[in-house]
Amino acid sequence: MDTLAKIKELVEKISIDTEKVFRNGNKSATIRARKNAQEIKTLIPSLRKQLLDEMKKHDTTDAR
């Protein structure tokens, strides 16, 4: 769940920075938003693996 919380936090930061980009053309906000988007990209495989592992745990307990 920590990974999901981190992704949510990064999405919120991207939202704020993207607003600054489109409203004011803030170049620094563009850099921050792109950096955070890249970090999300690296976290997604980890989240996918965690979800799959969790599903496998539940499948084995349900099969008993």
CNS distance restraints for C-alpha pairs under 8 A (distance, minus, plus):
assign (resid   1 and name CA) (resid   5 and name CA) 6.28 0.50 0.50
assign (resid   2 and name CA) (resid   6 and name CA) 6.18 0.50 0.50
assign (resid   3 and name CA) (resid   7 and name CA) 6.22 0.50 0.50
assign (resid   3 and name CA) (resid  43 and name CA) 6.87 0.50 0.50
assign (resid   3 and name CA) (resid  46 and name CA) 7.49 0.50 0.50
assign (resid   3 and name CA) (resid  47 and name CA) 6.14 0.50 0.50
assign (resid   4 and name CA) (resid   8 and name CA) 6.16 0.50 0.50
assign (resid   4 and name CA) (resid  47 and name CA) 6.86 0.50 0.50
assign (resid   5 and name CA) (resid   9 and name CA) 6.17 0.50 0.50
assign (resid   6 and name CA) (resid  10 and name CA) 6.19 0.50 0.50
assign (resid   7 and name CA) (resid  11 and name CA) 6.11 0.50 0.50
assign (resid   7 and name CA) (resid  40 and name CA) 5.92 0.50 0.50
assign (resid   7 and name CA) (resid  43 and name CA) 7.26 0.50 0.50
assign (resid   8 and name CA) (resid  12 and name CA) 6.27 0.50 0.50
assign (resid   9 and name CA) (resid  13 and name CA) 6.37 0.50 0.50
assign (resid  10 and name CA) (resid  14 and name CA) 6.12 0.50 0.50
assign (resid  10 and name CA) (resid  36 and name CA) 5.90 0.50 0.50
assign (resid  10 and name CA) (resid  37 and name CA) 7.54 0.50 0.50
assign (resid  10 and name CA) (resid  40 and name CA) 6.99 0.50 0.50
assign (resid  11 and name CA) (resid  15 and name CA) 6.10 0.50 0.50
assign (resid  11 and name CA) (resid  36 and name CA) 7.75 0.50 0.50
assign (resid  11 and name CA) (resid  37 and name CA) 7.79 0.50 0.50
assign (resid  12 and name CA) (resid  16 and name CA) 6.38 0.50 0.50
assign (resid  13 and name CA) (resid  17 and name CA) 6.18 0.50 0.50
assign (resid  13 and name CA) (resid  33 and name CA) 7.25 0.50 0.50
assign (resid  13 and name CA) (resid  36 and name CA) 7.56 0.50 0.50
assign (resid  14 and name CA) (resid  18 and name CA) 5.78 0.50 0.50
assign (resid  14 and name CA) (resid  32 and name CA) 7.58 0.50 0.50
assign (resid  14 and name CA) (resid  33 and name CA) 4.81 0.50 0.50
assign (resid  14 and name CA) (resid  34 and name CA) 7.95 0.50 0.50
assign (resid  14 and name CA) (resid  36 and name CA) 6.53 0.50 0.50
assign (resid  14 and name CA) (resid  37 and name CA) 7.18 0.50 0.50
assign (resid  15 and name CA) (resid  19 and name CA) 6.24 0.50 0.50
assign (resid  16 and name CA) (resid  20 and name CA) 6.55 0.50 0.50
assign (resid  17 and name CA) (resid  21 and name CA) 6.28 0.50 0.50
assign (resid  17 and name CA) (resid  29 and name CA) 4.85 0.50 0.50
assign (resid  17 and name CA) (resid  30 and name CA) 6.77 0.50 0.50
assign (resid  17 and name CA) (resid  32 and name CA) 6.98 0.50 0.50
assign (resid  17 and name CA) (resid  33 and name CA) 5.74 0.50 0.50
assign (resid  18 and name CA) (resid  22 and name CA) 6.25 0.50 0.50
assign (resid  18 and name CA) (resid  29 and name CA) 6.87 0.50 0.50
assign (resid  18 and name CA) (resid  30 and name CA) 6.89 0.50 0.50
assign (resid  18 and name CA) (resid  33 and name CA) 6.50 0.50 0.50
assign (resid  19 and name CA) (resid  23 and name CA) 5.87 0.50 0.50
assign (resid  20 and name CA) (resid  24 and name CA) 5.54 0.50 0.50
assign (resid  20 and name CA) (resid  25 and name CA) 6.65 0.50 0.50
assign (resid  20 and name CA) (resid  26 and name CA) 5.83 0.50 0.50
assign (resid  20 and name CA) (resid  29 and name CA) 6.40 0.50 0.50
assign (resid  21 and name CA) (resid  25 and name CA) 4.38 0.50 0.50
assign (resid  21 and name CA) (resid  26 and name CA) 4.75 0.50 0.50
assign (resid  21 and name CA) (resid  27 and name CA) 6.84 0.50 0.50
assign (resid  21 and name CA) (resid  29 and name CA) 6.03 0.50 0.50
assign (resid  21 and name CA) (resid  30 and name CA) 6.04 0.50 0.50
assign (resid  22 and name CA) (resid  26 and name CA) 7.85 0.50 0.50
assign (resid  26 and name CA) (resid  30 and name CA) 6.60 0.50 0.50
assign (resid  27 and name CA) (resid  31 and name CA) 6.59 0.50 0.50
assign (resid  28 and name CA) (resid  32 and name CA) 6.33 0.50 0.50
assign (resid  29 and name CA) (resid  33 and name CA) 5.99 0.50 0.50
assign (resid  30 and name CA) (resid  34 and name CA) 6.14 0.50 0.50
assign (resid  31 and name CA) (resid  35 and name CA) 6.11 0.50 0.50
assign (resid  32 and name CA) (resid  36 and name CA) 6.12 0.50 0.50
assign (resid  33 and name CA) (resid  37 and name CA) 6.06 0.50 0.50
assign (resid  34 and name CA) (resid  38 and name CA) 6.19 0.50 0.50
assign (resid  35 and name CA) (resid  39 and name CA) 6.35 0.50 0.50
assign (resid  36 and name CA) (resid  40 and name CA) 6.26 0.50 0.50
assign (resid  37 and name CA) (resid  41 and name CA) 6.25 0.50 0.50
assign (resid  38 and name CA) (resid  42 and name CA) 6.47 0.50 0.50
assign (resid  39 and name CA) (resid  43 and name CA) 6.33 0.50 0.50
assign (resid  40 and name CA) (resid  44 and name CA) 6.17 0.50 0.50
assign (resid  41 and name CA) (resid  45 and name CA) 7.78 0.50 0.50
assign (resid  42 and name CA) (resid  46 and name CA) 7.68 0.50 0.50
assign (resid  43 and name CA) (resid  47 and name CA) 6.36 0.50 0.50
assign (resid  44 and name CA) (resid  48 and name CA) 6.14 0.50 0.50
assign (resid  45 and name CA) (resid  49 and name CA) 6.20 0.50 0.50
assign (resid  46 and name CA) (resid  50 and name CA) 6.20 0.50 0.50
assign (resid  47 and name CA) (resid  51 and name CA) 6.14 0.50 0.50
assign (resid  48 and name CA) (resid  52 and name CA) 6.20 0.50 0.50
assign (resid  49 and name CA) (resid  53 and name CA) 6.05 0.50 0.50
assign (resid  50 and name CA) (resid  54 and name CA) 6.08 0.50 0.50
assign (resid  51 and name CA) (resid  55 and name CA) 6.16 0.50 0.50
assign (resid  52 and name CA) (resid  56 and name CA) 6.18 0.50 0.50
assign (resid  53 and name CA) (resid  57 and name CA) 6.26 0.50 0.50
assign (resid  54 and name CA) (resid  58 and name CA) 6.38 0.50 0.50
assign (resid  55 and name CA) (resid  59 and name CA) 6.08 0.50 0.50
assign (resid  56 and name CA) (resid  60 and name CA) 6.25 0.50 0.50
assign (resid  57 and name CA) (resid  61 and name CA) 6.41 0.50 0.50
assign (resid  58 and name CA) (resid  62 and name CA) 5.98 0.50 0.50
assign (resid  59 and name CA) (resid  63 and name CA) 6.17 0.50 0.50
assign (resid  60 and name CA) (resid  64 and name CA) 6.91 0.50 0.50
